[in-house]
Amino acid sequence: MRISSLIVALTAAATLLAVPRAVFAGPLEKSDRERVLSELHASRKQFLDAIAGLSQAQWTYKAGPDRWSIAEVSEHIIAAEGYLSNMVMKQMMGSAADATKAEGRKPNNSVMDEGFLVSLRDRTQKATAPGEIVPKGIYKTPQAAADAFKAAREKTLDYARTTNDALRDHFSMPFPGFEMDGVQGLLMIAGHNERHVLQILEVKASAGYPAK
């Protein structure tokens, strides 16, 4: 299913489930916290495994003039970590809560969460990175990138472990037609990470990729 079709389907499902009744904001549910932490830990390992042991030639190899090297993909992942975390922790949490909307979406949250992750991992759907997270050649070695990523991801993990924010009650629309809640914002960090680990694997699978 194309990402546009998926977003339309998920949005329609959420609308149909809307319940017009008064409710009160609540903290992050245990199941949501566990799902977010699981995805963040899994995607962390995937990235670190993907760049472990790379030679300098492998790190900087580009399959074409318009393709990113593993170094550039890695820098994009690291930059996006802070960019997306800030969107959730500051922008979304700084917006007005809408507990009524959250209650209406609740029965279908798990379906929307999974569909969102599937769409993010789909490399057949291309996207253009915002200028703030386009790579600029910061990390000269895999180790430098790994260290920066670990520090950035630990901040995200710490927030997910300890927050009492009602993440499901705050919303943003980063993609036309799909309104995302705070839990989905954190899942987006993991899904974006996984999407670009797949890109790293594509670089490794290209015909000219150095053997060492």
Secondary structure, DSSP 8 states (H G I E B T S, - for coil): --HHHHHHHHHHHHHHT---S--------HHHHHHHHHHHHHHHHHHHHHHTT--HHHHH--SSTTS--HHHHHHHHHHHHHHHHHIIIIIITTS---HHHHHHHGGGHHHHHHHHHHHHH-TTS-----GGGS--S---SHHHHHHHHHHHHHHHHHHHHH----GGG-EEEEETTEEEEHHHHHHHHHHHHHHHHHHHHHHHHSTT----
